[in-house]
Amino acid sequence: MMIRKRVLLGMSGGMDSSMSAVLLQQQGYEVIGATLLTHTEASDPAIKAAQQLAKERNIEHHLIDCRPEFKETVIQYFADEYLKGRTPNPCVKCNETIKWKLLLEHADKLQCEYIATGHYVQKAFINNRYYIQKGLDPAKDQSYFLWNLNQATIARALFPLGQLHKHEVRQLAHELGYVAIAEKKESMGVCFLAGTDYRQYLSDLLGQTHPSLAPGQVVDENGQVLGQHDGYPFYTLGQRRGIEGVAKGKCVIAIDASTKSLIAGNKDQLYTQQVALNDFQLTDATEQWQNKQLFIRIRGLDSVPGYAGTIQLKNSQLIINFAEPVWAITPGQSIVIYTNDVVIGGGIG
């Protein structure tokens, strides 16, 4: 009798992870489900949905309560970055420090050879190295968020949706009778914000009397005071909203957390052709990619497809040179490097 390979699947209760469970079973894997309890209660509808699907598919299911770790690692990072005048990417932080770490740990405990998620990405094996590759559906590709996964993690990862388009996954759910799952509204943005504005979340988390959330000065490039803002963590580079009354026609071109000031200037001042990364990771030796034409993404949005550029290692920094000026590279956001559709590394701007 053939022994089925065991895979631990991260189940969120949404359509993507639910259909991943179906596809993995169809491919002959023994699926074990794991749902991470990160910021809600165990009674959350999404968790109940994951447990219900596991029951219907005869899948052993585990609920992993990681709320203390998630708060200390991801939510604290989220708040700290804004207090430094930066714009964080908590999904990338979670992937590195919580989600994949815990899936690997529990896969070992449960004797699962593989781990799987519902990400729309693929896995490539080139010259004895594993890489994250863009998903087939360009509108749903999530490779940008997985640049910091290491070799050990990618080697054991399965991505059942990587070669499918979203509409095909939805069609499969309909065909199998999972109408509620197929029609469920897709969750967007940062999970723990639950659709609320991050400014309100910060106010609730830190308390409205937190010193960093107090009004401060809006100044021009010469330090001349133009007016006041509502709290510097509520702003990001390129933003006009909130300062248009005191800096007409200008946007935020810098945030000085030490003085709690916003510097206002012209939009064109945010164009740059070079950025230096101190915190970075490359799948291969940097020398292999130096001065070669690469593809650089500075945001995970579909509306910001990416730019041509080259990389160079200099004084322990990774220098990225863009072929053309790029607007508003935001401190704290991930910058991800590709060759064709394959992720070769990334870093924090």
Contacts in CASP RR format, 6 or more apart in sequence:
PFRMAT RR
TARGET T0000
AUTHOR 0000-0000-0000
METHOD contacts of the structure
MODEL  1
MMIRKRVLLGMSGGMDSSMSAVLLQQQGYEVIGATLLTHTEASDPAIKAA
QQLAKERNIEHHLIDCRPEFKETVIQYFADEYLKGRTPNPCVKCNETIKW
KLLLEHADKLQCEYIATGHYVQKAFINNRYYIQKGLDPAKDQSYFLWNLN
QATIARALFPLGQLHKHEVRQLAHELGYVAIAEKKESMGVCFLAGTDYRQ
YLSDLLGQTHPSLAPGQVVDENGQVLGQHDGYPFYTLGQRRGIEGVAKGK
CVIAIDASTKSLIAGNKDQLYTQQVALNDFQLTDATEQWQNKQLFIRIRG
LDSVPGYAGTIQLKNSQLIINFAEPVWAITPGQSIVIYTNDVVIGGGIG
4 28 0 8 1.000
4 29 0 8 1.000
4 30 0 8 1.000
5 28 0 8 1.000
5 29 0 8 1.000
5 30 0 8 1.000
5 113 0 8 1.000
5 114 0 8 1.000
6 29 0 8 1.000
6 30 0 8 1.000
6 32 0 8 1.000
6 110 0 8 1.000
6 111 0 8 1.000
6 112 0 8 1.000
6 113 0 8 1.000
6 114 0 8 1.000
7 24 0 8 1.000
7 29 0 8 1.000
7 30 0 8 1.000
7 31 0 8 1.000
7 32 0 8 1.000
7 112 0 8 1.000
7 113 0 8 1.000
7 114 0 8 1.000
7 115 0 8 1.000
7 116 0 8 1.000
7 158 0 8 1.000
8 32 0 8 1.000
8 33 0 8 1.000
8 34 0 8 1.000
8 103 0 8 1.000
8 106 0 8 1.000
8 107 0 8 1.000
8 110 0 8 1.000
8 112 0 8 1.000
8 114 0 8 1.000
8 115 0 8 1.000
8 116 0 8 1.000
9 17 0 8 1.000
9 20 0 8 1.000
9 21 0 8 1.000
9 24 0 8 1.000
9 31 0 8 1.000
9 32 0 8 1.000
9 33 0 8 1.000
9 34 0 8 1.000
9 59 0 8 1.000
9 115 0 8 1.000
9 116 0 8 1.000
9 117 0 8 1.000
10 17 0 8 1.000
10 33 0 8 1.000
10 34 0 8 1.000
10 35 0 8 1.000
10 36 0 8 1.000
10 103 0 8 1.000
10 115 0 8 1.000
10 116 0 8 1.000
10 117 0 8 1.000
10 118 0 8 1.000
11 17 0 8 1.000
11 18 0 8 1.000
11 21 0 8 1.000
11 33 0 8 1.000
11 34 0 8 1.000
11 35 0 8 1.000
11 50 0 8 1.000
11 53 0 8 1.000
11 54 0 8 1.000
11 61 0 8 1.000
12 35 0 8 1.000
12 46 0 8 1.000
12 50 0 8 1.000
13 35 0 8 1.000
13 46 0 8 1.000
13 47 0 8 1.000
13 49 0 8 1.000
13 50 0 8 1.000
13 53 0 8 1.000
13 181 0 8 1.000
14 46 0 8 1.000
14 49 0 8 1.000
14 50 0 8 1.000
14 181 0 8 1.000
14 184 0 8 1.000
14 187 0 8 1.000
15 169 0 8 1.000
15 170 0 8 1.000
15 173 0 8 1.000
15 178 0 8 1.000
15 181 0 8 1.000
15 182 0 8 1.000
15 184 0 8 1.000
15 186 0 8 1.000
16 118 0 8 1.000
16 119 0 8 1.000
16 120 0 8 1.000
16 161 0 8 1.000
16 169 0 8 1.000
17 50 0 8 1.000
17 117 0 8 1.000
17 118 0 8 1.000
18 49 0 8 1.000
18 50 0 8 1.000
18 53 0 8 1.000
18 173 0 8 1.000
18 178 0 8 1.000
18 181 0 8 1.000
19 160 0 8 1.000
19 161 0 8 1.000
19 169 0 8 1.000
19 172 0 8 1.000
19 173 0 8 1.000
19 178 0 8 1.000
19 181 0 8 1.000
20 116 0 8 1.000
20 117 0 8 1.000
20 118 0 8 1.000
20 160 0 8 1.000
20 161 0 8 1.000
21 31 0 8 1.000
21 33 0 8 1.000
21 53 0 8 1.000
21 54 0 8 1.000
21 57 0 8 1.000
21 59 0 8 1.000
22 57 0 8 1.000
22 172 0 8 1.000
22 176 0 8 1.000
23 160 0 8 1.000
23 161 0 8 1.000
23 172 0 8 1.000
24 31 0 8 1.000
24 116 0 8 1.000
24 158 0 8 1.000
24 160 0 8 1.000
25 31 0 8 1.000
25 57 0 8 1.000
27 160 0 8 1.000
29 114 0 8 1.000
29 158 0 8 1.000
31 57 0 8 1.000
31 59 0 8 1.000
31 116 0 8 1.000
32 59 0 8 1.000
32 60 0 8 1.000
32 61 0 8 1.000
32 62 0 8 1.000
32 110 0 8 1.000
32 112 0 8 1.000
33 50 0 8 1.000
33 54 0 8 1.000
33 59 0 8 1.000
33 60 0 8 1.000
33 61 0 8 1.000
33 62 0 8 1.000
34 61 0 8 1.000
34 62 0 8 1.000
34 63 0 8 1.000
34 64 0 8 1.000
34 102 0 8 1.000
34 103 0 8 1.000
34 106 0 8 1.000
35 47 0 8 1.000
35 50 0 8 1.000
35 51 0 8 1.000
35 61 0 8 1.000
35 62 0 8 1.000
35 63 0 8 1.000
35 64 0 8 1.000
36 64 0 8 1.000
36 66 0 8 1.000
36 70 0 8 1.000
36 98 0 8 1.000
36 99 0 8 1.000
36 102 0 8 1.000
37 47 0 8 1.000
37 63 0 8 1.000
37 64 0 8 1.000
37 65 0 8 1.000
37 66 0 8 1.000
37 67 0 8 1.000
38 66 0 8 1.000
38 67 0 8 1.000
38 70 0 8 1.000
38 74 0 8 1.000
38 94 0 8 1.000
38 98 0 8 1.000
38 191 0 8 1.000
38 192 0 8 1.000
39 67 0 8 1.000
39 70 0 8 1.000
39 71 0 8 1.000
39 75 0 8 1.000
39 191 0 8 1.000
39 192 0 8 1.000
40 46 0 8 1.000
40 47 0 8 1.000
42 63 0 8 1.000
42 65 0 8 1.000
47 63 0 8 1.000
49 181 0 8 1.000
50 61 0 8 1.000
51 61 0 8 1.000
51 63 0 8 1.000
53 59 0 8 1.000
53 178 0 8 1.000
53 181 0 8 1.000
54 60 0 8 1.000
54 61 0 8 1.000
55 61 0 8 1.000
62 106 0 8 1.000
62 110 0 8 1.000
64 102 0 8 1.000
64 106 0 8 1.000
66 98 0 8 1.000
66 102 0 8 1.000
69 97 0 8 1.000
69 98 0 8 1.000
70 94 0 8 1.000
70 98 0 8 1.000
70 192 0 8 1.000
73 93 0 8 1.000
73 94 0 8 1.000
73 97 0 8 1.000
73 98 0 8 1.000
74 90 0 8 1.000
74 93 0 8 1.000
74 94 0 8 1.000
74 97 0 8 1.000
74 98 0 8 1.000
74 192 0 8 1.000
75 90 0 8 1.000
75 192 0 8 1.000
75 205 0 8 1.000
77 88 0 8 1.000
77 90 0 8 1.000
77 93 0 8 1.000
78 88 0 8 1.000
78 90 0 8 1.000
78 93 0 8 1.000
78 190 0 8 1.000
79 202 0 8 1.000
79 205 0 8 1.000
79 206 0 8 1.000
81 87 0 8 1.000
81 88 0 8 1.000
81 332 0 8 1.000
82 88 0 8 1.000
82 198 0 8 1.000
82 202 0 8 1.000
82 233 0 8 1.000
83 212 0 8 1.000
83 233 0 8 1.000
83 257 0 8 1.000
84 257 0 8 1.000
85 232 0 8 1.000
85 233 0 8 1.000
85 255 0 8 1.000
85 257 0 8 1.000
85 331 0 8 1.000
86 255 0 8 1.000
86 330 0 8 1.000
86 331 0 8 1.000
86 332 0 8 1.000
87 236 0 8 1.000
87 237 0 8 1.000
87 330 0 8 1.000
87 331 0 8 1.000
87 332 0 8 1.000
87 333 0 8 1.000
88 332 0 8 1.000
89 145 0 8 1.000
89 332 0 8 1.000
89 333 0 8 1.000
89 334 0 8 1.000
89 348 0 8 1.000
90 190 0 8 1.000
90 192 0 8 1.000
91 145 0 8 1.000
91 189 0 8 1.000
91 190 0 8 1.000
91 191 0 8 1.000
92 145 0 8 1.000
92 147 0 8 1.000
92 148 0 8 1.000
92 334 0 8 1.000
95 145 0 8 1.000
95 146 0 8 1.000
95 148 0 8 1.000
95 149 0 8 1.000
96 148 0 8 1.000
96 149 0 8 1.000
99 117 0 8 1.000
100 115 0 8 1.000
100 149 0 8 1.000
100 153 0 8 1.000
103 115 0 8 1.000
103 117 0 8 1.000
104 115 0 8 1.000
104 152 0 8 1.000
104 153 0 8 1.000
104 156 0 8 1.000
106 112 0 8 1.000
107 113 0 8 1.000
107 114 0 8 1.000
107 115 0 8 1.000
107 156 0 8 1.000
113 156 0 8 1.000
114 156 0 8 1.000
114 157 0 8 1.000
114 158 0 8 1.000
115 153 0 8 1.000
115 156 0 8 1.000
115 157 0 8 1.000
115 158 0 8 1.000
116 157 0 8 1.000
116 158 0 8 1.000
116 159 0 8 1.000
116 160 0 8 1.000
117 157 0 8 1.000
117 159 0 8 1.000
118 159 0 8 1.000
118 160 0 8 1.000
118 161 0 8 1.000
119 142 0 8 1.000
119 145 0 8 1.000
119 146 0 8 1.000
119 159 0 8 1.000
119 161 0 8 1.000
119 162 0 8 1.000
120 135 0 8 1.000
120 136 0 8 1.000
120 137 0 8 1.000
120 140 0 8 1.000
120 141 0 8 1.000
120 142 0 8 1.000
120 159 0 8 1.000
120 161 0 8 1.000
120 162 0 8 1.000
120 164 0 8 1.000
120 166 0 8 1.000
121 132 0 8 1.000
121 133 0 8 1.000
121 134 0 8 1.000
121 135 0 8 1.000
121 141 0 8 1.000
121 142 0 8 1.000
121 143 0 8 1.000
121 146 0 8 1.000
121 159 0 8 1.000
121 162 0 8 1.000
122 132 0 8 1.000
122 133 0 8 1.000
122 134 0 8 1.000
122 135 0 8 1.000
122 136 0 8 1.000
122 159 0 8 1.000
122 162 0 8 1.000
122 163 0 8 1.000
123 130 0 8 1.000
123 131 0 8 1.000
123 132 0 8 1.000
123 133 0 8 1.000
123 154 0 8 1.000
123 157 0 8 1.000
123 158 0 8 1.000
123 159 0 8 1.000
124 130 0 8 1.000
124 131 0 8 1.000
124 132 0 8 1.000
124 133 0 8 1.000
124 342 0 8 1.000
125 131 0 8 1.000
126 342 0 8 1.000
129 151 0 8 1.000
129 283 0 8 1.000
129 284 0 8 1.000
130 151 0 8 1.000
130 154 0 8 1.000
130 155 0 8 1.000
131 154 0 8 1.000
131 283 0 8 1.000
131 342 0 8 1.000
131 343 0 8 1.000
131 344 0 8 1.000
132 143 0 8 1.000
132 146 0 8 1.000
132 147 0 8 1.000
132 149 0 8 1.000
132 154 0 8 1.000
132 342 0 8 1.000
132 343 0 8 1.000
133 143 0 8 1.000
133 341 0 8 1.000
133 342 0 8 1.000
133 343 0 8 1.000
134 141 0 8 1.000
134 143 0 8 1.000
134 338 0 8 1.000
134 341 0 8 1.000
134 342 0 8 1.000
134 343 0 8 1.000
135 141 0 8 1.000
135 142 0 8 1.000
135 143 0 8 1.000
135 159 0 8 1.000
135 162 0 8 1.000
135 163 0 8 1.000
135 341 0 8 1.000
136 162 0 8 1.000
136 163 0 8 1.000
136 164 0 8 1.000
136 165 0 8 1.000
137 162 0 8 1.000
137 164 0 8 1.000
137 165 0 8 1.000
137 166 0 8 1.000
138 302 0 8 1.000
139 165 0 8 1.000
139 166 0 8 1.000
139 302 0 8 1.000
140 165 0 8 1.000
140 166 0 8 1.000
143 336 0 8 1.000
143 338 0 8 1.000
143 341 0 8 1.000
143 343 0 8 1.000
144 297 0 8 1.000
144 299 0 8 1.000
144 300 0 8 1.000
144 334 0 8 1.000
144 336 0 8 1.000
145 300 0 8 1.000
145 334 0 8 1.000
146 343 0 8 1.000
147 281 0 8 1.000
147 334 0 8 1.000
147 336 0 8 1.000
147 337 0 8 1.000
147 343 0 8 1.000
147 345 0 8 1.000
147 346 0 8 1.000
147 347 0 8 1.000
148 281 0 8 1.000
148 346 0 8 1.000
148 347 0 8 1.000
149 157 0 8 1.000
151 283 0 8 1.000
161 169 0 8 1.000
170 182 0 8 1.000
173 179 0 8 1.000
173 181 0 8 1.000
173 182 0 8 1.000
174 182 0 8 1.000
188 195 0 8 1.000
189 195 0 8 1.000
190 198 0 8 1.000
192 201 0 8 1.000
193 201 0 8 1.000
199 233 0 8 1.000
199 234 0 8 1.000
202 213 0 8 1.000
202 233 0 8 1.000
202 234 0 8 1.000
203 213 0 8 1.000
206 212 0 8 1.000
206 213 0 8 1.000
207 213 0 8 1.000
212 231 0 8 1.000
212 232 0 8 1.000
212 233 0 8 1.000
212 257 0 8 1.000
212 260 0 8 1.000
213 231 0 8 1.000
213 233 0 8 1.000
213 234 0 8 1.000
214 231 0 8 1.000
214 260 0 8 1.000
215 228 0 8 1.000
215 229 0 8 1.000
215 230 0 8 1.000
215 231 0 8 1.000
216 228 0 8 1.000
216 229 0 8 1.000
216 231 0 8 1.000
216 232 0 8 1.000
216 260 0 8 1.000
216 261 0 8 1.000
216 262 0 8 1.000
217 225 0 8 1.000
217 226 0 8 1.000
217 227 0 8 1.000
217 228 0 8 1.000
217 229 0 8 1.000
217 259 0 8 1.000
217 260 0 8 1.000
217 261 0 8 1.000
217 262 0 8 1.000
218 225 0 8 1.000
218 226 0 8 1.000
218 227 0 8 1.000
218 228 0 8 1.000
218 229 0 8 1.000
218 243 0 8 1.000
218 246 0 8 1.000
218 247 0 8 1.000
218 261 0 8 1.000
218 262 0 8 1.000
218 264 0 8 1.000
219 225 0 8 1.000
219 226 0 8 1.000
219 261 0 8 1.000
219 262 0 8 1.000
219 263 0 8 1.000
219 264 0 8 1.000
220 226 0 8 1.000
220 247 0 8 1.000
220 250 0 8 1.000
220 263 0 8 1.000
220 264 0 8 1.000
220 265 0 8 1.000
221 253 0 8 1.000
221 263 0 8 1.000
221 265 0 8 1.000
221 269 0 8 1.000
223 263 0 8 1.000
226 243 0 8 1.000
226 246 0 8 1.000
226 247 0 8 1.000
226 264 0 8 1.000
227 246 0 8 1.000
227 247 0 8 1.000
228 246 0 8 1.000
229 235 0 8 1.000
229 242 0 8 1.000
229 243 0 8 1.000
229 262 0 8 1.000
230 242 0 8 1.000
231 260 0 8 1.000
232 255 0 8 1.000
232 256 0 8 1.000
232 257 0 8 1.000
232 260 0 8 1.000
232 261 0 8 1.000
232 262 0 8 1.000
235 242 0 8 1.000
235 243 0 8 1.000
235 252 0 8 1.000
235 255 0 8 1.000
235 262 0 8 1.000
236 252 0 8 1.000
236 255 0 8 1.000
236 330 0 8 1.000
237 251 0 8 1.000
237 252 0 8 1.000
237 253 0 8 1.000
237 254 0 8 1.000
237 255 0 8 1.000
237 270 0 8 1.000
237 328 0 8 1.000
237 329 0 8 1.000
237 330 0 8 1.000
237 331 0 8 1.000
238 251 0 8 1.000
238 252 0 8 1.000
238 253 0 8 1.000
238 267 0 8 1.000
238 270 0 8 1.000
238 328 0 8 1.000
239 251 0 8 1.000
239 252 0 8 1.000
240 249 0 8 1.000
240 250 0 8 1.000
240 251 0 8 1.000
240 252 0 8 1.000
243 250 0 8 1.000
243 251 0 8 1.000
243 252 0 8 1.000
243 262 0 8 1.000
243 264 0 8 1.000
246 264 0 8 1.000
247 264 0 8 1.000
247 265 0 8 1.000
249 266 0 8 1.000
250 264 0 8 1.000
250 265 0 8 1.000
250 266 0 8 1.000
250 267 0 8 1.000
251 264 0 8 1.000
251 265 0 8 1.000
251 266 0 8 1.000
251 267 0 8 1.000
251 270 0 8 1.000
252 262 0 8 1.000
252 263 0 8 1.000
252 264 0 8 1.000
252 265 0 8 1.000
253 263 0 8 1.000
253 264 0 8 1.000
253 265 0 8 1.000
253 266 0 8 1.000
253 269 0 8 1.000
253 270 0 8 1.000
254 262 0 8 1.000
254 263 0 8 1.000
255 261 0 8 1.000
255 262 0 8 1.000
255 263 0 8 1.000
256 262 0 8 1.000
256 263 0 8 1.000
267 327 0 8 1.000
270 327 0 8 1.000
270 328 0 8 1.000
271 325 0 8 1.000
271 326 0 8 1.000
271 327 0 8 1.000
272 322 0 8 1.000
272 325 0 8 1.000
272 326 0 8 1.000
272 329 0 8 1.000
273 321 0 8 1.000
273 322 0 8 1.000
273 324 0 8 1.000
273 325 0 8 1.000
273 326 0 8 1.000
274 319 0 8 1.000
274 320 0 8 1.000
274 321 0 8 1.000
274 322 0 8 1.000
275 319 0 8 1.000
275 320 0 8 1.000
275 329 0 8 1.000
275 335 0 8 1.000
275 349 0 8 1.000
276 317 0 8 1.000
276 318 0 8 1.000
276 319 0 8 1.000
276 320 0 8 1.000
277 317 0 8 1.000
277 318 0 8 1.000
277 319 0 8 1.000
277 320 0 8 1.000
277 335 0 8 1.000
277 346 0 8 1.000
277 347 0 8 1.000
277 348 0 8 1.000
277 349 0 8 1.000
278 316 0 8 1.000
278 317 0 8 1.000
278 348 0 8 1.000
279 347 0 8 1.000
279 348 0 8 1.000
279 349 0 8 1.000
280 318 0 8 1.000
280 345 0 8 1.000
280 346 0 8 1.000
280 347 0 8 1.000
280 348 0 8 1.000
281 345 0 8 1.000
281 346 0 8 1.000
281 347 0 8 1.000
282 289 0 8 1.000
282 318 0 8 1.000
282 337 0 8 1.000
282 344 0 8 1.000
282 345 0 8 1.000
282 346 0 8 1.000
283 343 0 8 1.000
283 344 0 8 1.000
283 345 0 8 1.000
284 344 0 8 1.000
286 311 0 8 1.000
286 313 0 8 1.000
286 318 0 8 1.000
287 313 0 8 1.000
289 311 0 8 1.000
289 337 0 8 1.000
289 339 0 8 1.000
289 344 0 8 1.000
290 310 0 8 1.000
290 311 0 8 1.000
290 312 0 8 1.000
290 313 0 8 1.000
291 310 0 8 1.000
291 312 0 8 1.000
292 310 0 8 1.000
292 339 0 8 1.000
293 308 0 8 1.000
293 309 0 8 1.000
293 310 0 8 1.000
293 323 0 8 1.000
294 308 0 8 1.000
294 309 0 8 1.000
294 310 0 8 1.000
294 311 0 8 1.000
294 337 0 8 1.000
294 338 0 8 1.000
294 339 0 8 1.000
294 344 0 8 1.000
295 306 0 8 1.000
295 307 0 8 1.000
295 308 0 8 1.000
295 309 0 8 1.000
295 337 0 8 1.000
295 338 0 8 1.000
295 339 0 8 1.000
295 340 0 8 1.000
296 306 0 8 1.000
296 307 0 8 1.000
296 308 0 8 1.000
296 309 0 8 1.000
296 320 0 8 1.000
296 322 0 8 1.000
296 335 0 8 1.000
296 336 0 8 1.000
296 337 0 8 1.000
296 338 0 8 1.000
297 304 0 8 1.000
297 305 0 8 1.000
297 306 0 8 1.000
297 307 0 8 1.000
297 335 0 8 1.000
297 336 0 8 1.000
297 338 0 8 1.000
298 304 0 8 1.000
298 306 0 8 1.000
298 307 0 8 1.000
298 326 0 8 1.000
298 329 0 8 1.000
298 330 0 8 1.000
298 333 0 8 1.000
298 335 0 8 1.000
299 330 0 8 1.000
299 333 0 8 1.000
300 334 0 8 1.000
307 322 0 8 1.000
307 323 0 8 1.000
307 324 0 8 1.000
307 326 0 8 1.000
308 322 0 8 1.000
308 323 0 8 1.000
308 324 0 8 1.000
309 320 0 8 1.000
309 321 0 8 1.000
309 322 0 8 1.000
309 323 0 8 1.000
310 320 0 8 1.000
310 321 0 8 1.000
310 323 0 8 1.000
311 318 0 8 1.000
311 319 0 8 1.000
311 320 0 8 1.000
311 321 0 8 1.000
311 337 0 8 1.000
312 318 0 8 1.000
312 319 0 8 1.000
312 321 0 8 1.000
313 319 0 8 1.000
318 346 0 8 1.000
318 347 0 8 1.000
320 335 0 8 1.000
320 337 0 8 1.000
329 335 0 8 1.000
329 349 0 8 1.000
330 349 0 8 1.000
331 349 0 8 1.000
332 348 0 8 1.000
332 349 0 8 1.000
333 348 0 8 1.000
333 349 0 8 1.000
334 346 0 8 1.000
334 347 0 8 1.000
334 348 0 8 1.000
334 349 0 8 1.000
335 346 0 8 1.000
335 347 0 8 1.000
335 348 0 8 1.000
335 349 0 8 1.000
336 343 0 8 1.000
336 345 0 8 1.000
336 346 0 8 1.000
336 347 0 8 1.000
337 343 0 8 1.000
337 344 0 8 1.000
337 345 0 8 1.000
337 346 0 8 1.000
338 344 0 8 1.000
END
